[in-house]
Amino acid sequence: MSSYIRMSMSTRVQCVKVQREES
């Protein structure tokens, strides 16, 4: 379960980084 949370968190961070670069 914790591994799944870590994966979701990492993907979330990547999405935020992409959004920041776009704007």
C-alpha positions as CSV (number, residue, x, y, z in Angstrom):
1,M,0.0,0.0,0.0
2,S,2.7,2.5,0.9
3,S,4.5,1.8,-2.4
4,Y,1.3,2.7,-4.2
5,I,1.1,6.0,-2.3
6,R,4.7,6.7,-3.2
7,M,4.0,6.1,-6.9
8,S,0.9,8.4,-6.9
9,M,2.9,11.1,-5.1
10,S,5.8,10.9,-7.5
11,T,3.4,11.1,-10.5
12,R,1.7,14.1,-8.9
13,V,5.0,15.9,-8.5
14,Q,5.8,15.3,-12.2
15,C,2.5,16.7,-13.2
16,V,3.0,19.8,-11.2
17,K,6.5,20.3,-12.7
18,V,5.1,20.0,-16.2
19,Q,2.3,22.5,-15.4
20,R,4.8,24.9,-14.0
21,E,7.0,24.7,-17.1
22,E,4.0,25.2,-19.4
23,S,2.9,28.4,-17.5
